[in-house]
Amino acid sequence: MSRTAEMSPILSSNHVRLATHPIFVAEKHADGTPIVTLRREGNTIREIQIRCPCGELIVLDCQYEAA
């Protein structure tokens, strides 16, 4: 396989497998709101994860200045 074919966003039929049942790519809330998760170290929030109803994940790293 050439380097160009490896980087292509188009999959050939021999790289695709069909399933007989639905496959969910993201957990969704019934009302379509994003899921927000906080990662903490003690009382300090280190990371905020936001999962969109479409499945996209946004991660916000929290950095604090020394007091």
mmJSON file of the N, C-alpha and C atoms, coordinates in Angstrom:
{"data_MODEL":{"atom_site":{
"group_PDB":["ATOM","ATOM","ATOM","ATOM","ATOM","ATOM","ATOM","ATOM","ATOM","ATOM","ATOM","ATOM","ATOM","ATOM","ATOM","ATOM","ATOM","ATOM","ATOM","ATOM","ATOM","ATOM","ATOM","ATOM","ATOM","ATOM","ATOM","ATOM","ATOM","ATOM","ATOM","ATOM","ATOM","ATOM","ATOM","ATOM","ATOM","ATOM","ATOM","ATOM","ATOM","ATOM","ATOM","ATOM","ATOM","ATOM","ATOM","ATOM","ATOM","ATOM","ATOM","ATOM","ATOM","ATOM","ATOM","ATOM","ATOM","ATOM","ATOM","ATOM","ATOM","ATOM","ATOM","ATOM","ATOM","ATOM","ATOM","ATOM","ATOM","ATOM","ATOM","ATOM","ATOM","ATOM","ATOM","ATOM","ATOM","ATOM","ATOM","ATOM","ATOM","ATOM","ATOM","ATOM","ATOM","ATOM","ATOM","ATOM","ATOM","ATOM","ATOM","ATOM","ATOM","ATOM","ATOM","ATOM","ATOM","ATOM","ATOM","ATOM","ATOM","ATOM","ATOM","ATOM","ATOM","ATOM","ATOM","ATOM","ATOM","ATOM","ATOM","ATOM","ATOM","ATOM","ATOM","ATOM","ATOM","ATOM","ATOM","ATOM","ATOM","ATOM","ATOM","ATOM","ATOM","ATOM","ATOM","ATOM","ATOM","ATOM","ATOM","ATOM","ATOM","ATOM","ATOM","ATOM","ATOM","ATOM","ATOM","ATOM","ATOM","ATOM","ATOM","ATOM","ATOM","ATOM","ATOM","ATOM","ATOM","ATOM","ATOM","ATOM","ATOM","ATOM","ATOM","ATOM","ATOM","ATOM","ATOM","ATOM","ATOM","ATOM","ATOM","ATOM","ATOM","ATOM","ATOM","ATOM","ATOM","ATOM","ATOM","ATOM","ATOM","ATOM","ATOM","ATOM","ATOM","ATOM","ATOM","ATOM","ATOM","ATOM","ATOM","ATOM","ATOM","ATOM","ATOM","ATOM","ATOM","ATOM","ATOM","ATOM","ATOM","ATOM","ATOM","ATOM","ATOM","ATOM","ATOM","ATOM","ATOM"],
"id":[1,2,3,4,5,6,7,8,9,10,11,12,13,14,15,16,17,18,19,20,21,22,23,24,25,26,27,28,29,30,31,32,33,34,35,36,37,38,39,40,41,42,43,44,45,46,47,48,49,50,51,52,53,54,55,56,57,58,59,60,61,62,63,64,65,66,67,68,69,70,71,72,73,74,75,76,77,78,79,80,81,82,83,84,85,86,87,88,89,90,91,92,93,94,95,96,97,98,99,100,101,102,103,104,105,106,107,108,109,110,111,112,113,114,115,116,117,118,119,120,121,122,123,124,125,126,127,128,129,130,131,132,133,134,135,136,137,138,139,140,141,142,143,144,145,146,147,148,149,150,151,152,153,154,155,156,157,158,159,160,161,162,163,164,165,166,167,168,169,170,171,172,173,174,175,176,177,178,179,180,181,182,183,184,185,186,187,188,189,190,191,192,193,194,195,196,197,198,199,200,201],
"type_symbol":["N","C","C","N","C","C","N","C","C","N","C","C","N","C","C","N","C","C","N","C","C","N","C","C","N","C","C","N","C","C","N","C","C","N","C","C","N","C","C","N","C","C","N","C","C","N","C","C","N","C","C","N","C","C","N","C","C","N","C","C","N","C","C","N","C","C","N","C","C","N","C","C","N","C","C","N","C","C","N","C","C","N","C","C","N","C","C","N","C","C","N","C","C","N","C","C","N","C","C","N","C","C","N","C","C","N","C","C","N","C","C","N","C","C","N","C","C","N","C","C","N","C","C","N","C","C","N","C","C","N","C","C","N","C","C","N","C","C","N","C","C","N","C","C","N","C","C","N","C","C","N","C","C","N","C","C","N","C","C","N","C","C","N","C","C","N","C","C","N","C","C","N","C","C","N","C","C","N","C","C","N","C","C","N","C","C","N","C","C","N","C","C","N","C","C","N","C","C","N","C","C"],
"label_atom_id":["N","CA","C","N","CA","C","N","CA","C","N","CA","C","N","CA","C","N","CA","C","N","CA","C","N","CA","C","N","CA","C","N","CA","C","N","CA","C","N","CA","C","N","CA","C","N","CA","C","N","CA","C","N","CA","C","N","CA","C","N","CA","C","N","CA","C","N","CA","C","N","CA","C","N","CA","C","N","CA","C","N","CA","C","N","CA","C","N","CA","C","N","CA","C","N","CA","C","N","CA","C","N","CA","C","N","CA","C","N","CA","C","N","CA","C","N","CA","C","N","CA","C","N","CA","C","N","CA","C","N","CA","C","N","CA","C","N","CA","C","N","CA","C","N","CA","C","N","CA","C","N","CA","C","N","CA","C","N","CA","C","N","CA","C","N","CA","C","N","CA","C","N","CA","C","N","CA","C","N","CA","C","N","CA","C","N","CA","C","N","CA","C","N","CA","C","N","CA","C","N","CA","C","N","CA","C","N","CA","C","N","CA","C","N","CA","C","N","CA","C","N","CA","C","N","CA","C","N","CA","C","N","CA","C"],
"label_alt_id":[null,null,null,null,null,null,null,null,null,null,null,null,null,null,null,null,null,null,null,null,null,null,null,null,null,null,null,null,null,null,null,null,null,null,null,null,null,null,null,null,null,null,null,null,null,null,null,null,null,null,null,null,null,null,null,null,null,null,null,null,null,null,null,null,null,null,null,null,null,null,null,null,null,null,null,null,null,null,null,null,null,null,null,null,null,null,null,null,null,null,null,null,null,null,null,null,null,null,null,null,null,null,null,null,null,null,null,null,null,null,null,null,null,null,null,null,null,null,null,null,null,null,null,null,null,null,null,null,null,null,null,null,null,null,null,null,null,null,null,null,null,null,null,null,null,null,null,null,null,null,null,null,null,null,null,null,null,null,null,null,null,null,null,null,null,null,null,null,null,null,null,null,null,null,null,null,null,null,null,null,null,null,null,null,null,null,null,null,null,null,null,null,null,null,null,null,null,null,null,null,null],
"label_comp_id":["MET","MET","MET","SER","SER","SER","ARG","ARG","ARG","THR","THR","THR","ALA","ALA","ALA","GLU","GLU","GLU","MET","MET","MET","SER","SER","SER","PRO","PRO","PRO","ILE","ILE","ILE","LEU","LEU","LEU","SER","SER","SER","SER","SER","SER","ASN","ASN","ASN","HIS","HIS","HIS","VAL","VAL","VAL","ARG","ARG","ARG","LEU","LEU","LEU","ALA","ALA","ALA","THR","THR","THR","HIS","HIS","HIS","PRO","PRO","PRO","ILE","ILE","ILE","PHE","PHE","PHE","VAL","VAL","VAL","ALA","ALA","ALA","GLU","GLU","GLU","LYS","LYS","LYS","HIS","HIS","HIS","ALA","ALA","ALA","ASP","ASP","ASP","GLY","GLY","GLY","THR","THR","THR","PRO","PRO","PRO","ILE","ILE","ILE","VAL","VAL","VAL","THR","THR","THR","LEU","LEU","LEU","ARG","ARG","ARG","ARG","ARG","ARG","GLU","GLU","GLU","GLY","GLY","GLY","ASN","ASN","ASN","THR","THR","THR","ILE","ILE","ILE","ARG","ARG","ARG","GLU","GLU","GLU","ILE","ILE","ILE","GLN","GLN","GLN","ILE","ILE","ILE","ARG","ARG","ARG","CYS","CYS","CYS","PRO","PRO","PRO","CYS","CYS","CYS","GLY","GLY","GLY","GLU","GLU","GLU","LEU","LEU","LEU","ILE","ILE","ILE","VAL","VAL","VAL","LEU","LEU","LEU","ASP","ASP","ASP","CYS","CYS","CYS","GLN","GLN","GLN","TYR","TYR","TYR","GLU","GLU","GLU","ALA","ALA","ALA","ALA","ALA","ALA"],
"label_asym_id":["A","A","A","A","A","A","A","A","A","A","A","A","A","A","A","A","A","A","A","A","A","A","A","A","A","A","A","A","A","A","A","A","A","A","A","A","A","A","A","A","A","A","A","A","A","A","A","A","A","A","A","A","A","A","A","A","A","A","A","A","A","A","A","A","A","A","A","A","A","A","A","A","A","A","A","A","A","A","A","A","A","A","A","A","A","A","A","A","A","A","A","A","A","A","A","A","A","A","A","A","A","A","A","A","A","A","A","A","A","A","A","A","A","A","A","A","A","A","A","A","A","A","A","A","A","A","A","A","A","A","A","A","A","A","A","A","A","A","A","A","A","A","A","A","A","A","A","A","A","A","A","A","A","A","A","A","A","A","A","A","A","A","A","A","A","A","A","A","A","A","A","A","A","A","A","A","A","A","A","A","A","A","A","A","A","A","A","A","A","A","A","A","A","A","A","A","A","A","A","A","A"],
"label_entity_id":["1","1","1","1","1","1","1","1","1","1","1","1","1","1","1","1","1","1","1","1","1","1","1","1","1","1","1","1","1","1","1","1","1","1","1","1","1","1","1","1","1","1","1","1","1","1","1","1","1","1","1","1","1","1","1","1","1","1","1","1","1","1","1","1","1","1","1","1","1","1","1","1","1","1","1","1","1","1","1","1","1","1","1","1","1","1","1","1","1","1","1","1","1","1","1","1","1","1","1","1","1","1","1","1","1","1","1","1","1","1","1","1","1","1","1","1","1","1","1","1","1","1","1","1","1","1","1","1","1","1","1","1","1","1","1","1","1","1","1","1","1","1","1","1","1","1","1","1","1","1","1","1","1","1","1","1","1","1","1","1","1","1","1","1","1","1","1","1","1","1","1","1","1","1","1","1","1","1","1","1","1","1","1","1","1","1","1","1","1","1","1","1","1","1","1","1","1","1","1","1","1"],
"label_seq_id":[1,1,1,2,2,2,3,3,3,4,4,4,5,5,5,6,6,6,7,7,7,8,8,8,9,9,9,10,10,10,11,11,11,12,12,12,13,13,13,14,14,14,15,15,15,16,16,16,17,17,17,18,18,18,19,19,19,20,20,20,21,21,21,22,22,22,23,23,23,24,24,24,25,25,25,26,26,26,27,27,27,28,28,28,29,29,29,30,30,30,31,31,31,32,32,32,33,33,33,34,34,34,35,35,35,36,36,36,37,37,37,38,38,38,39,39,39,40,40,40,41,41,41,42,42,42,43,43,43,44,44,44,45,45,45,46,46,46,47,47,47,48,48,48,49,49,49,50,50,50,51,51,51,52,52,52,53,53,53,54,54,54,55,55,55,56,56,56,57,57,57,58,58,58,59,59,59,60,60,60,61,61,61,62,62,62,63,63,63,64,64,64,65,65,65,66,66,66,67,67,67],
"pdbx_PDB_ins_code":[null,null,null,null,null,null,null,null,null,null,null,null,null,null,null,null,null,null,null,null,null,null,null,null,null,null,null,null,null,null,null,null,null,null,null,null,null,null,null,null,null,null,null,null,null,null,null,null,null,null,null,null,null,null,null,null,null,null,null,null,null,null,null,null,null,null,null,null,null,null,null,null,null,null,null,null,null,null,null,null,null,null,null,null,null,null,null,null,null,null,null,null,null,null,null,null,null,null,null,null,null,null,null,null,null,null,null,null,null,null,null,null,null,null,null,null,null,null,null,null,null,null,null,null,null,null,null,null,null,null,null,null,null,null,null,null,null,null,null,null,null,null,null,null,null,null,null,null,null,null,null,null,null,null,null,null,null,null,null,null,null,null,null,null,null,null,null,null,null,null,null,null,null,null,null,null,null,null,null,null,null,null,null,null,null,null,null,null,null,null,null,null,null,null,null,null,null,null,null,null,null],
"Cartn_x":[0.853,0.0,0.888,0.562,1.375,1.087,1.994,1.846,0.597,0.286,-0.891,-2.168,-2.229,-3.421,-3.614,-2.524,-2.621,-3.198,-2.966,-3.401,-4.768,-5.34,-6.617,-7.759,-8.69,-9.854,-10.905,-10.688,-11.642,-11.184,-12.066,-11.754,-12.18,-11.343,-11.745,-12.638,-13.397,-14.381,-13.752,-12.488,-11.865,-11.409,-11.545,-11.222,-12.478,-13.643,-14.91,-15.627,-16.168,-16.946,-18.338,-19.384,-20.751,-21.272,-21.995,-22.606,-24.094,-24.678,-26.111,-26.945,-26.299,-27.013,-26.486,-27.274,-26.815,-25.588,-24.688,-23.499,-23.551,-23.487,-23.531,-22.108,-21.842,-20.507,-20.382,-21.475,-21.432,-22.635,-22.398,-23.494,-24.229,-25.547,-26.315,-27.268,-27.449,-28.503,-29.817,-30.886,-32.191,-32.559,-32.12,-32.485,-31.437,-30.357,-29.366,-28.353,-28.28,-27.312,-25.939,-24.865,-23.53,-23.318,-22.377,-22.011,-20.712,-20.718,-19.547,-19.012,-17.702,-17.049,-15.852,-15.708,-14.579,-13.603,-12.301,-11.264,-10.578,-10.615,-10.102,-8.88,-8.07,-7.0,-7.277,-7.873,-8.316,-9.448,-9.298,-10.315,-10.03,-8.979,-8.576,-9.049,-9.71,-10.145,-8.954,-8.527,-7.386,-7.793,-8.992,-9.414,-10.935,-11.441,-12.876,-13.076,-13.892,-14.192,-15.626,-15.826,-17.158,-17.402,-18.393,-18.734,-20.023,-19.92,-21.035,-21.994,-23.281,-24.221,-23.813,-23.003,-22.543,-21.398,-20.816,-19.731,-18.379,-18.246,-16.961,-16.613,-15.336,-14.861,-13.92,-14.187,-13.331,-12.758,-11.43,-10.78,-10.114,-10.462,-9.872,-8.945,-7.641,-6.687,-6.695,-6.827,-6.866,-5.495,-4.931,-3.637,-3.819,-3.246,-3.398,-2.032,-2.033,-0.8,-0.614,0.649,0.945,0.489,-0.122,-0.65,0.412],
"Cartn_y":[-1.188,0.0,1.238,2.188,3.407,4.333,5.241,6.212,7.065,7.44,8.252,7.51,6.228,5.442,5.32,5.235,5.125,6.386,7.541,8.81,9.253,8.536,8.922,8.763,9.717,9.579,8.625,8.121,7.214,5.781,4.938,3.536,2.68,1.734,0.796,-0.276,-0.977,-1.951,-3.086,-3.426,-4.513,-4.072,-2.78,-2.279,-1.968,-2.33,-2.015,-3.312,-3.371,-4.523,-4.032,-4.642,-4.249,-5.047,-4.365,-5.014,-5.165,-6.205,-6.449,-5.688,-5.056,-4.315,-2.876,-1.947,-0.548,-0.433,0.461,0.719,2.178,2.401,3.752,4.266,5.432,6.005,7.007,7.382,8.321,8.106,8.266,8.228,9.56,9.532,10.773,10.936,12.156,12.468,12.493,12.174,12.155,13.526,14.605,15.943,16.551,15.813,16.3,17.273,17.413,18.335,17.657,18.438,17.851,17.268,16.323,15.717,16.374,16.951,17.637,16.819,16.506,15.72,16.5,16.557,17.243,16.21,16.399,15.542,16.359,15.851,16.607,15.938,16.758,16.306,16.996,16.276,16.885,17.853,19.106,20.131,20.943,20.59,21.345,20.649,21.389,20.854,20.929,19.773,19.714,19.664,19.136,18.961,19.002,19.63,19.647,18.961,17.904,17.195,17.494,17.877,18.179,17.266,16.371,15.475,15.965,16.36,16.866,15.71,15.99,14.933,14.235,14.896,14.271,13.3,13.301,12.384,13.053,14.295,14.992,15.257,15.106,15.337,16.53,17.481,18.649,18.548,18.658,18.566,19.9,20.482,21.748,21.451,21.696,21.528,22.793,22.654,23.807,24.008,25.193,25.517,26.743,26.684,27.749,28.363,29.691,30.373,30.171,30.082,29.936,31.19,30.994,32.122,32.843],
"Cartn_z":[0.0,0.0,0.0,-0.813,-0.899,0.275,0.529,1.626,1.42,0.166,-0.132,0.23,-0.078,0.24,1.741,2.515,3.969,4.597,4.004,4.575,4.058,3.124,2.525,3.523,3.563,4.444,3.879,2.669,2.026,2.236,2.771,3.021,1.842,1.475,0.427,1.05,0.223,0.721,1.508,1.24,1.996,3.39,3.733,5.064,5.886,5.373,6.044,6.39,7.604,8.03,8.415,7.887,8.188,9.388,10.254,11.415,11.159,11.729,11.549,12.571,13.532,14.582,14.625,15.175,15.263,16.164,15.821,16.625,17.063,18.365,18.899,19.044,18.491,18.568,19.708,20.336,21.45,22.351,23.636,24.595,24.513,24.45,24.325,25.503,25.914,26.869,26.103,26.763,26.106,25.539,26.209,25.745,24.806,24.472,23.522,24.093,25.416,26.019,26.113,26.112,26.244,27.643,27.738,29.014,29.471,30.665,31.208,32.378,32.318,33.358,33.886,35.201,35.827,36.37,36.085,36.664,37.744,38.95,40.101,40.712,41.353,42.245,43.568,44.48,45.734,45.439,45.865,45.615,44.35,43.614,42.428,41.161,40.292,38.999,38.049,37.52,36.611,35.145,34.877,33.488,33.413,32.371,32.094,30.75,30.725,29.484,29.091,27.835,27.316,26.125,26.255,25.156,24.519,23.263,22.476,22.158,21.964,21.563,20.261,19.418,18.168,18.412,19.617,19.948,20.075,19.637,19.731,21.188,21.529,22.887,22.891,23.775,23.966,25.372,25.496,26.795,27.088,28.222,28.666,29.844,29.681,30.769,31.599,32.917,33.813,34.441,34.249,34.822,35.705,36.889,37.863,38.163,38.355,38.762,40.25,40.655,42.087,42.832,43.985,44.75,45.527],
"occupancy":[1.0,1.0,1.0,1.0,1.0,1.0,1.0,1.0,1.0,1.0,1.0,1.0,1.0,1.0,1.0,1.0,1.0,1.0,1.0,1.0,1.0,1.0,1.0,1.0,1.0,1.0,1.0,1.0,1.0,1.0,1.0,1.0,1.0,1.0,1.0,1.0,1.0,1.0,1.0,1.0,1.0,1.0,1.0,1.0,1.0,1.0,1.0,1.0,1.0,1.0,1.0,1.0,1.0,1.0,1.0,1.0,1.0,1.0,1.0,1.0,1.0,1.0,1.0,1.0,1.0,1.0,1.0,1.0,1.0,1.0,1.0,1.0,1.0,1.0,1.0,1.0,1.0,1.0,1.0,1.0,1.0,1.0,1.0,1.0,1.0,1.0,1.0,1.0,1.0,1.0,1.0,1.0,1.0,1.0,1.0,1.0,1.0,1.0,1.0,1.0,1.0,1.0,1.0,1.0,1.0,1.0,1.0,1.0,1.0,1.0,1.0,1.0,1.0,1.0,1.0,1.0,1.0,1.0,1.0,1.0,1.0,1.0,1.0,1.0,1.0,1.0,1.0,1.0,1.0,1.0,1.0,1.0,1.0,1.0,1.0,1.0,1.0,1.0,1.0,1.0,1.0,1.0,1.0,1.0,1.0,1.0,1.0,1.0,1.0,1.0,1.0,1.0,1.0,1.0,1.0,1.0,1.0,1.0,1.0,1.0,1.0,1.0,1.0,1.0,1.0,1.0,1.0,1.0,1.0,1.0,1.0,1.0,1.0,1.0,1.0,1.0,1.0,1.0,1.0,1.0,1.0,1.0,1.0,1.0,1.0,1.0,1.0,1.0,1.0,1.0,1.0,1.0,1.0,1.0,1.0,1.0,1.0,1.0,1.0,1.0,1.0],
"B_iso_or_equiv":[0.0,0.0,0.0,0.0,0.0,0.0,0.0,0.0,0.0,0.0,0.0,0.0,0.0,0.0,0.0,0.0,0.0,0.0,0.0,0.0,0.0,0.0,0.0,0.0,0.0,0.0,0.0,0.0,0.0,0.0,0.0,0.0,0.0,0.0,0.0,0.0,0.0,0.0,0.0,0.0,0.0,0.0,0.0,0.0,0.0,0.0,0.0,0.0,0.0,0.0,0.0,0.0,0.0,0.0,0.0,0.0,0.0,0.0,0.0,0.0,0.0,0.0,0.0,0.0,0.0,0.0,0.0,0.0,0.0,0.0,0.0,0.0,0.0,0.0,0.0,0.0,0.0,0.0,0.0,0.0,0.0,0.0,0.0,0.0,0.0,0.0,0.0,0.0,0.0,0.0,0.0,0.0,0.0,0.0,0.0,0.0,0.0,0.0,0.0,0.0,0.0,0.0,0.0,0.0,0.0,0.0,0.0,0.0,0.0,0.0,0.0,0.0,0.0,0.0,0.0,0.0,0.0,0.0,0.0,0.0,0.0,0.0,0.0,0.0,0.0,0.0,0.0,0.0,0.0,0.0,0.0,0.0,0.0,0.0,0.0,0.0,0.0,0.0,0.0,0.0,0.0,0.0,0.0,0.0,0.0,0.0,0.0,0.0,0.0,0.0,0.0,0.0,0.0,0.0,0.0,0.0,0.0,0.0,0.0,0.0,0.0,0.0,0.0,0.0,0.0,0.0,0.0,0.0,0.0,0.0,0.0,0.0,0.0,0.0,0.0,0.0,0.0,0.0,0.0,0.0,0.0,0.0,0.0,0.0,0.0,0.0,0.0,0.0,0.0,0.0,0.0,0.0,0.0,0.0,0.0,0.0,0.0,0.0,0.0,0.0,0.0],
"pdbx_formal_charge":[null,null,null,null,null,null,null,null,null,null,null,null,null,null,null,null,null,null,null,null,null,null,null,null,null,null,null,null,null,null,null,null,null,null,null,null,null,null,null,null,null,null,null,null,null,null,null,null,null,null,null,null,null,null,null,null,null,null,null,null,null,null,null,null,null,null,null,null,null,null,null,null,null,null,null,null,null,null,null,null,null,null,null,null,null,null,null,null,null,null,null,null,null,null,null,null,null,null,null,null,null,null,null,null,null,null,null,null,null,null,null,null,null,null,null,null,null,null,null,null,null,null,null,null,null,null,null,null,null,null,null,null,null,null,null,null,null,null,null,null,null,null,null,null,null,null,null,null,null,null,null,null,null,null,null,null,null,null,null,null,null,null,null,null,null,null,null,null,null,null,null,null,null,null,null,null,null,null,null,null,null,null,null,null,null,null,null,null,null,null,null,null,null,null,null,null,null,null,null,null,null],
"auth_seq_id":[1,1,1,2,2,2,3,3,3,4,4,4,5,5,5,6,6,6,7,7,7,8,8,8,9,9,9,10,10,10,11,11,11,12,12,12,13,13,13,14,14,14,15,15,15,16,16,16,17,17,17,18,18,18,19,19,19,20,20,20,21,21,21,22,22,22,23,23,23,24,24,24,25,25,25,26,26,26,27,27,27,28,28,28,29,29,29,30,30,30,31,31,31,32,32,32,33,33,33,34,34,34,35,35,35,36,36,36,37,37,37,38,38,38,39,39,39,40,40,40,41,41,41,42,42,42,43,43,43,44,44,44,45,45,45,46,46,46,47,47,47,48,48,48,49,49,49,50,50,50,51,51,51,52,52,52,53,53,53,54,54,54,55,55,55,56,56,56,57,57,57,58,58,58,59,59,59,60,60,60,61,61,61,62,62,62,63,63,63,64,64,64,65,65,65,66,66,66,67,67,67],
"auth_comp_id":["MET","MET","MET","SER","SER","SER","ARG","ARG","ARG","THR","THR","THR","ALA","ALA","ALA","GLU","GLU","GLU","MET","MET","MET","SER","SER","SER","PRO","PRO","PRO","ILE","ILE","ILE","LEU","LEU","LEU","SER","SER","SER","SER","SER","SER","ASN","ASN","ASN","HIS","HIS","HIS","VAL","VAL","VAL","ARG","ARG","ARG","LEU","LEU","LEU","ALA","ALA","ALA","THR","THR","THR","HIS","HIS","HIS","PRO","PRO","PRO","ILE","ILE","ILE","PHE","PHE","PHE","VAL","VAL","VAL","ALA","ALA","ALA","GLU","GLU","GLU","LYS","LYS","LYS","HIS","HIS","HIS","ALA","ALA","ALA","ASP","ASP","ASP","GLY","GLY","GLY","THR","THR","THR","PRO","PRO","PRO","ILE","ILE","ILE","VAL","VAL","VAL","THR","THR","THR","LEU","LEU","LEU","ARG","ARG","ARG","ARG","ARG","ARG","GLU","GLU","GLU","GLY","GLY","GLY","ASN","ASN","ASN","THR","THR","THR","ILE","ILE","ILE","ARG","ARG","ARG","GLU","GLU","GLU","ILE","ILE","ILE","GLN","GLN","GLN","ILE","ILE","ILE","ARG","ARG","ARG","CYS","CYS","CYS","PRO","PRO","PRO","CYS","CYS","CYS","GLY","GLY","GLY","GLU","GLU","GLU","LEU","LEU","LEU","ILE","ILE","ILE","VAL","VAL","VAL","LEU","LEU","LEU","ASP","ASP","ASP","CYS","CYS","CYS","GLN","GLN","GLN","TYR","TYR","TYR","GLU","GLU","GLU","ALA","ALA","ALA","ALA","ALA","ALA"],
"auth_asym_id":["A","A","A","A","A","A","A","A","A","A","A","A","A","A","A","A","A","A","A","A","A","A","A","A","A","A","A","A","A","A","A","A","A","A","A","A","A","A","A","A","A","A","A","A","A","A","A","A","A","A","A","A","A","A","A","A","A","A","A","A","A","A","A","A","A","A","A","A","A","A","A","A","A","A","A","A","A","A","A","A","A","A","A","A","A","A","A","A","A","A","A","A","A","A","A","A","A","A","A","A","A","A","A","A","A","A","A","A","A","A","A","A","A","A","A","A","A","A","A","A","A","A","A","A","A","A","A","A","A","A","A","A","A","A","A","A","A","A","A","A","A","A","A","A","A","A","A","A","A","A","A","A","A","A","A","A","A","A","A","A","A","A","A","A","A","A","A","A","A","A","A","A","A","A","A","A","A","A","A","A","A","A","A","A","A","A","A","A","A","A","A","A","A","A","A","A","A","A","A","A","A"],
"auth_atom_id":["N","CA","C","N","CA","C","N","CA","C","N","CA","C","N","CA","C","N","CA","C","N","CA","C","N","CA","C","N","CA","C","N","CA","C","N","CA","C","N","CA","C","N","CA","C","N","CA","C","N","CA","C","N","CA","C","N","CA","C","N","CA","C","N","CA","C","N","CA","C","N","CA","C","N","CA","C","N","CA","C","N","CA","C","N","CA","C","N","CA","C","N","CA","C","N","CA","C","N","CA","C","N","CA","C","N","CA","C","N","CA","C","N","CA","C","N","CA","C","N","CA","C","N","CA","C","N","CA","C","N","CA","C","N","CA","C","N","CA","C","N","CA","C","N","CA","C","N","CA","C","N","CA","C","N","CA","C","N","CA","C","N","CA","C","N","CA","C","N","CA","C","N","CA","C","N","CA","C","N","CA","C","N","CA","C","N","CA","C","N","CA","C","N","CA","C","N","CA","C","N","CA","C","N","CA","C","N","CA","C","N","CA","C","N","CA","C","N","CA","C","N","CA","C","N","CA","C","N","CA","C","N","CA","C"],
"pdbx_PDB_model_num":[1,1,1,1,1,1,1,1,1,1,1,1,1,1,1,1,1,1,1,1,1,1,1,1,1,1,1,1,1,1,1,1,1,1,1,1,1,1,1,1,1,1,1,1,1,1,1,1,1,1,1,1,1,1,1,1,1,1,1,1,1,1,1,1,1,1,1,1,1,1,1,1,1,1,1,1,1,1,1,1,1,1,1,1,1,1,1,1,1,1,1,1,1,1,1,1,1,1,1,1,1,1,1,1,1,1,1,1,1,1,1,1,1,1,1,1,1,1,1,1,1,1,1,1,1,1,1,1,1,1,1,1,1,1,1,1,1,1,1,1,1,1,1,1,1,1,1,1,1,1,1,1,1,1,1,1,1,1,1,1,1,1,1,1,1,1,1,1,1,1,1,1,1,1,1,1,1,1,1,1,1,1,1,1,1,1,1,1,1,1,1,1,1,1,1,1,1,1,1,1,1]
}}}
